């Protein structure tokens, strides 16, 4: 019992440590800004080529770092899993996000994909993980917001953009759930690296199949945006997210999902010249409320589980 309480106290202290705060800032601010960077890079880097080169380069660098620090490499089965998960989460997920941003404002794309945690909870139901009443409420609110958002000007003006971002959310959610229950990756940074390499390779194949053309030399802003995605969006933010998963509860680690839409909307309006209607702002608010409700429900369940474990230890 004493050991359990000491562990819980250490976790509480770790959640508010400077390291954790820095990692939260990275996932909130960096991932919130990557969607505008994707739009800037599109002027020279077509969507699938942009995402493919980004993830292959970042994944290779991360794999070398993991090989040097951890002295481990993925097994053949883990590479197979990385190909499956990378195809879904990066190929279908991030590839379709970049594709949608050719027509839809980046801020609205982020708001739409903010429902990924909601879809993940629903998908987990297939594996016997039942959501609580609060989580069901959050899912209902979030989906209502997305339906309202889809009727706004940004998505109604582009059927292709709506289909692409819908495919992205479904692919990312499916990949997330399968990585937990069916196709686990290699541990730590090596797993993320192998996923990025495999997903990036699939994206480059898609790029060739659809006949994308890379504009050489790239525009300076497009190149800077692409490098930002490689270094900050993939390497730094992913490492920060992994640190949060290791040192905090899942609810806090995934809190970026309701912060990113707000940041992306503000950046898109302030620096990308994007226009957002009052209806779309209202829909975005509903989506964020739904995700926050879901996170609150998850944290309540985790606290109940901790109290039950403490009573058992007594």
For each residue, the residues with C-beta under 8 A, 3 or more apart:
1: 4 5 310 313 314
2: 5 6
3: 6 7
4: 1 7 8 309 310 313
5: 1 2 8 9 310
6: 2 3 9 10
7: 3 4 10 11
8: 4 5 11 12 306 310
9: 5 6 12 13
10: 6 7 13 14
11: 7 8 14 15 247 248 249
12: 8 9 15 16
13: 9 10 16 17
14: 10 11 17 19 20 247 248
15: 11 12 20 247 248 249 252
16: 12 13 20 21
17: 13 14 20 21 247
18: 21 22
19: 14 22 23 243 247
20: 14 15 16 17 23 24 243 244 247 248
21: 16 17 18 24 25
22: 18 19 25 26 240
23: 19 20 26 27 240 241 243 244
24: 20 21 27 28 240 244 252 255 256
25: 21 22 28 29
26: 22 23 29 30 31 236 237 240 241
27: 23 24 30 31 237 240 241 244 253 255 256
28: 24 25 31 32 255 256 259 260 263
29: 25 26 32 33 263
30: 26 27 33 34 232 233 236 237 240
31: 26 27 28 34 233 237 256 260
32: 28 29 35 110 256 259 260 261 262 263 264 267
33: 29 30 36 37 263 264 267
34: 30 31 37 38 228 229 232 233 237
35: 32 38 39 97 101 106 107 109 110 260 264 268
36: 33 39 40 106 107 264 267 268 271 272
37: 33 34 40 41 225 226 228 229 233
38: 34 35 41 42 50 97 98 101 106 225 229
39: 35 36 42 101 106 268 272
40: 36 37 43 221 222 224 225 272
41: 37 38 44 45 50 222 223 225 226 229
42: 38 39 45 46 47 50 98 101 102 222
43: 40 215 219 221 222
44: 41 214 215 218 219 222 223 226
45: 41 42 49 50 53 214 215 218 222 226
46: 42 49 50 207 212 213 214
47: 42 50 51 95 98 99 101 102 212
48: 51 52 95 98 99 203 204 206 207 210 212
49: 45 46 52 53 203 204 207 212 214
50: 38 41 42 45 46 47 53 54 98 226 229
51: 47 48 54 55 90 94 95 98 200 203
52: 48 49 55 56 95 200 201 202 203 204 206 207
53: 45 49 50 56 57 200 204 226
54: 50 51 57 58 200 226 229 230 233 234
55: 51 52 58 59 86 90 94 196 197 199 200 203 234
56: 52 53 59 60 196 197 200 201 204
57: 53 54 60 61 200 230
58: 54 55 61 62 196 230 231 234 235 238
59: 55 56 62 63 192 193 194 195 196 197 198 199 200 234
60: 56 57 63 64 193 197
61: 57 58 64 65 235
62: 58 59 65 66 189 192 193 196 234 235 238
63: 59 60 66 67 73 190 193 194 197
64: 60 61 67 68
65: 61 62 68 69 189 193
66: 62 63 69 70 72 188 189 190 193
67: 63 64 70 71 72 73 190
68: 64 65 71
69: 65 66 189
70: 66 67 188 189 190
71: 67 68
72: 66 67 186 187 190
73: 63 67 186 190
74: 78 79 82 185 186 190 191 194
75: 78 79 186
76: 79 80
77: 80 81
78: 74 75 81 82 184 185 186 191 194
79: 74 75 76 82 83 194 198
80: 76 77 83 84 183
81: 77 78 84 85 179 183 184 185
82: 74 78 79 85 86 185 186 191 194 195 197 198 199
83: 79 80 86 87 198 202
84: 80 81 87 88 175 178 183
85: 81 82 88 89 175 178 179 183 185 195 198 199
86: 55 82 83 89 90 91 175 194 195 196 197 198 199 200 201 202
87: 83 84 90 91 92 175 198 199 202
88: 84 85 91 92 93 171 172 174 175 178
89: 85 86 92 93 94 171 172 175 176 179 195 199
90: 51 55 86 87 93 94 95 195 196 199 200 202 203
91: 86 87 88 94 95 171 199 202 203 206
92: 87 88 89 95 96 167 168 170 171 172 175
93: 88 89 90 96 97 168 169 171 172 175
94: 51 55 89 90 91 97 98 168 172 199 203
95: 47 48 51 52 90 91 92 98 99 168 203 206
96: 92 93 99 100 164 165 167 168 171
97: 35 38 93 94 100 101 109 113 164 165 168
98: 38 42 47 48 50 51 94 95 101 102
99: 47 48 95 96 102 164
100: 96 97 103 104 109 158 160 161 162 164 165 168
101: 35 38 39 42 47 97 98 104 106 109 161
102: 42 47 98 99 161
103: 100 157 158 160 161
104: 100 101 108 109 154 155 158 161 162 165
105: 108 109 154 268 272 274 275 276
106: 35 36 38 39 101 109 110 264 267 268 272 274
107: 35 36 110 111 261 264 265 266 267 268 269 272 274 276 284
108: 104 105 111 112 149 152 154 155 265 276 280 284
109: 35 97 100 101 104 105 106 112 113 161 165 264
110: 32 35 106 107 113 114 260 261 264 265
111: 107 108 114 149 261 264 265 280 283 284 287 288
112: 108 109 115 146 149 150 155 165 166 169 287
113: 97 109 110 116 165 168 169 172
114: 110 111 117 142 257 258 260 261 287 288 291
115: 112 118 119 142 143 145 146 169 287 290 291
116: 113 119 120 169 172 173 176 257
117: 114 120 121 254 257 291 294 295
118: 115 121 122 138 139 142 143 290 291 294
119: 115 116 122 123 169 170 173
120: 116 117 123 124 173 176 177
121: 117 118 124 125 129 131 135 139 294
122: 118 119 125 131 139 173
123: 119 120 126 173 174 176 177
124: 120 121 127 129 131 177 180 181
125: 121 122 128 129 130 131
126: 123 177
127: 124 177 181
128: 125
129: 121 124 125
130: 125
131: 121 122 124 125 135 136 139 297
132: 135 136 297 300 301
133: 136 137 297
134: 137 138 293 294 296 297 300
135: 121 131 132 138 139 293 294 297 298 301
136: 131 132 133 139 140
137: 133 134 140 141 293 297
138: 118 134 135 141 142 290 291 292 293 294 295 296 297
139: 118 121 122 131 135 136 142 143 290 294
140: 136 137 143 144 290
141: 137 138 144 145 286 289 290 293
142: 114 115 118 138 139 145 146 286 287 289 290 291 293 294
143: 115 118 139 140 146 147 290
144: 140 141 147 148 286 290
145: 115 141 142 148 149 283 284 285 286 287 288 289 290
146: 112 115 142 143 149 150 283 287
147: 143 144 150 151
148: 144 145 151 152 279 282 283 286
149: 108 111 112 145 146 152 154 155 280 283 284 287
150: 112 146 147 155 156 162
151: 147 148 155 156 279
152: 108 148 149 155 156 277 279 280 283
153: 156 157 277 279 280
154: 104 105 108 149 157 158 161 276 277 280
155: 104 108 112 149 150 151 152 158 161 162 165
156: 150 151 152 153 162
157: 103 153 154
158: 100 103 104 154 155 161 162
159: 162 163
160: 100 103 163 164
161: 100 101 102 103 104 109 154 155 158 164 165
162: 100 104 150 155 156 158 159 165 166
163: 159 160 166 167
164: 96 97 99 100 160 161 167 168
165: 96 97 100 104 109 112 113 155 161 162 168 169
166: 112 162 163 169 170
167: 92 96 163 164 170 171
168: 92 93 94 95 96 97 100 113 164 165 171 172
169: 93 112 113 115 116 119 165 166 172 173
170: 92 119 166 167 173 174
171: 88 89 91 92 93 96 167 168 174 175
172: 88 89 92 93 94 113 116 168 169 175 176
173: 116 119 120 122 123 169 170 176 177
174: 88 123 170 171 177 178
175: 84 85 86 87 88 89 92 93 171 172 178 179
176: 89 116 120 123 172 173 179 180
177: 120 123 124 126 127 173 174 180 181
178: 84 85 88 174 175 181 182 183
179: 81 85 89 175 176 182 183 184 185
180: 124 176 177 184
181: 124 127 177 178
182: 178 179
183: 80 81 84 85 178 179
184: 78 81 179 180 191
185: 74 78 81 82 85 179 191 192 194 195
186: 72 73 74 75 78 82 190 191 194
187: 72 190 191
188: 66 70 191 192 242
189: 62 65 66 69 70 192 193 239 242
190: 63 66 67 70 72 73 74 186 187 193 194
191: 74 78 82 184 185 186 187 188 194 195
192: 59 62 185 188 189 195 196 238 242
193: 59 60 62 63 65 66 189 190 196 197
194: 59 63 74 78 79 82 86 185 186 190 191 197 198
195: 59 82 85 86 89 90 185 191 192 198 199
196: 55 56 58 59 62 86 90 192 193 199 200 234
197: 55 56 59 60 63 82 86 193 194 200 201
198: 59 79 82 83 85 86 87 194 195 201 202
199: 55 59 82 85 86 87 89 90 91 94 195 196 202 203
200: 51 52 53 54 55 56 57 59 86 90 196 197 203 204
201: 52 56 86 197 198 204 205
202: 52 83 86 87 90 91 198 199 205 206
203: 48 49 51 52 55 90 91 94 95 199 200 206 207
204: 48 49 52 53 56 200 201 207 208
205: 201 202 208 209
206: 48 52 91 95 202 203 209 210
207: 46 48 49 52 203 204 210 212
208: 204 205 211 212
209: 205 206
210: 48 206 207
211: 208
212: 46 47 48 49 207 208
213: 46
214: 44 45 46 49 218
215: 43 44 45 218 219
216:
217:
218: 44 45 214 215 222 223 226
219: 43 44 215 222 223
220: 223 224
221: 40 43 224 225
222: 40 41 42 43 44 45 218 219 225 226
223: 41 44 218 219 220 226 227
224: 40 220 221 227 228
225: 37 38 40 41 221 222 228 229
226: 37 41 44 45 50 53 54 218 222 223 229 230
227: 223 224 230 231
228: 34 37 224 225 231 232 233
229: 34 37 38 41 50 54 225 226 232 233 234
230: 54 57 58 226 227 233 234 235
231: 58 227 228 234 235 236
232: 30 34 228 229 235 236 237
233: 30 31 34 37 54 228 229 230 236 237
234: 54 55 58 59 62 196 229 230 231 237 238
235: 58 61 62 230 231 232 238 239
236: 26 30 231 232 233 239 240
237: 26 27 30 31 34 232 233 234 240 241
238: 58 62 192 234 235 241 242
239: 189 235 236 242 243
240: 22 23 24 26 27 30 236 237 243 244
241: 23 26 27 237 238 244 245 253 256
242: 188 189 192 238 239 245 246
243: 19 20 23 239 240 246 247
244: 20 23 24 27 240 241 247 248 252 253
245: 241 242 248 250 253
246: 242 243
247: 11 14 15 17 19 20 243 244
248: 11 14 15 20 244 245 252 253
249: 11 15 252 253 299 302
250: 245 253 254 298 302
251: 254 255 295 298 299 302
252: 15 24 244 248 249 255
253: 27 241 244 245 248 249 250
254: 117 250 251 257 295
255: 24 27 28 251 252 258 259 295
256: 24 27 28 31 32 241 259 260
257: 114 116 117 254 260 291 295
258: 114 255 261 262 288 291 292 295
259: 28 32 255 256 262 263
260: 28 31 32 35 110 114 256 257 263 264
261: 32 107 110 111 114 258 264 265 284 287 288
262: 32 258 259 265 266 284 288
263: 28 29 32 33 259 260 266 267
264: 32 33 35 36 106 107 109 110 111 260 261 267 268
265: 107 108 110 111 261 262 268 269 276 281 284
266: 107 262 263 269 270
267: 32 33 36 106 107 263 264 270 271 272
268: 35 36 39 105 106 107 264 265 271 272 274 276
269: 107 265 266 272 273 274 275 276
270: 266 267
271: 36 267 268
272: 36 39 40 105 106 107 267 268 269
273: 269
274: 105 106 107 268 269
275: 105 269
276: 105 107 108 154 265 268 269 280 281 284
277: 152 153 154 280 281
278: 281 282
279: 148 151 152 153 282 283
280: 108 111 149 152 153 154 276 277 283 284
281: 265 276 277 278 284 285
282: 148 278 279 285 286
283: 111 145 146 148 149 152 279 280 286 287
284: 107 108 111 145 149 261 262 265 276 280 281 287 288
285: 145 281 282 288 289
286: 141 142 144 145 148 282 283 289 290
287: 111 112 114 115 142 145 146 149 261 283 284 290 291
288: 111 114 145 258 261 262 284 285 291 292
289: 141 142 145 285 286 292 293
290: 115 118 138 139 140 141 142 143 144 145 286 287 293 294
291: 114 115 117 118 138 142 257 258 287 288 294 295
292: 138 258 288 289 295 296
293: 134 135 137 138 141 142 289 290 296 297
294: 117 118 121 134 135 138 139 142 290 291 297 298
295: 117 138 251 254 255 257 258 291 292 298 299
296: 134 138 292 293 299 300
297: 131 132 133 134 135 137 138 293 294 300 301
298: 135 250 251 294 295 301 302
299: 249 251 295 296 302 303
300: 132 134 296 297 303 304
301: 132 135 297 298 304 305
302: 249 250 251 298 299 305 306
303: 299 300 306 307
304: 300 301 307 308
305: 301 302 308 309
306: 8 302 303 309 310
307: 303 304 310 311
308: 304 305 311 312
309: 4 305 306 312 313
310: 1 4 5 8 306 307 313 314
311: 307 308 314
312: 308 309
313: 1 4 309 310
314: 1 310 311
